[in-house]
Amino acid sequence: MNIQVIIERGEDGFFVAHVPSLPSCWSQGRTREEALENIREAIDLYLESEPAELTEDQEIVELTI
């Protein structure tokens, strides 16, 4: 899966990274590399979900994109 990340330098000199397609998915780092590492972790946590409680007529299907 490929996902677009925007990286910019913040006012404090840190690198700020966010994912436009995942609302509120932001991270930062002292270096560009650290910001990328941190946003990868943020994306993993964002996409990780708790098992949903289903009714009898529902099912969970996982898709690989």
Secondary structure, DSSP 8 states (H G I E B T S, - for coil): -----EEEE-TTS-EEEE-TTSTT-EEEESSHHHHHHHHHHHHHHHH--------TT--------
